[in-house]
Each structure stands twice: as structure tokens, then as C-alpha cells.
Amino acid sequence: MPTYDYRCEKCGQTFEESLKVVDRGMPTESPCESQIHRASSICGGKVKQIIVKASGFAYDNIRTRHSKKEPSWFKDRMKDIKKNHPGNTL
């Protein structure tokens, strides 16, 4: 299950929840339940989901449609493999 981040607009308390995609809005439907300054009262502020940018990452050796074309020998080899192995999913 994906993890979602939330923050209270009133007290600034942040927390994360592991929820199903369809349930990601549930924490925003109820008020903040954090205690203010360790007092017995509950904050009650509005909770909003924080959209967190994914950190940068990269894959090596992955070609896209916009990258350089494969050499002709590679295409010929792939055709040969497909022809000699019927039913493959290459």
C-alpha cells in the first residue's frame, strides 16, 4: 500500500498513513486529533494531504523512443530470436 503524508493547517502536525489508493482521502474527512502543547484539548484543525515530490532517481540502460536508435545488428538479432522461439513475449 502507498504511504501518504498529511498536515494539520491549524497546528502544523504532520503524519503519514499507509492506505489503499481509494482510501487516501479518509484522513482529511475528520479533524486533527493531535494534542496542543501537551494539554488535554484536541486541536480540531483541518487536515490536508501533502503532495510530496519524489526524490530523483535514474535507471541505467533503459532506452526510450526518443533515445538513439538501436544498431541494425540488434534489430536483426531480435527478429531472429522471435522467429526461432514462437510464443515469446520479447
Secondary structure, DSSP 8 states (H G I E B T S, - for coil): --EEEEEETTT--EEEEE--GGGTTGGGGS----BGGG-SSB----EEEE---------SS---TTS----HHHHHHHHHHHHHSTT---
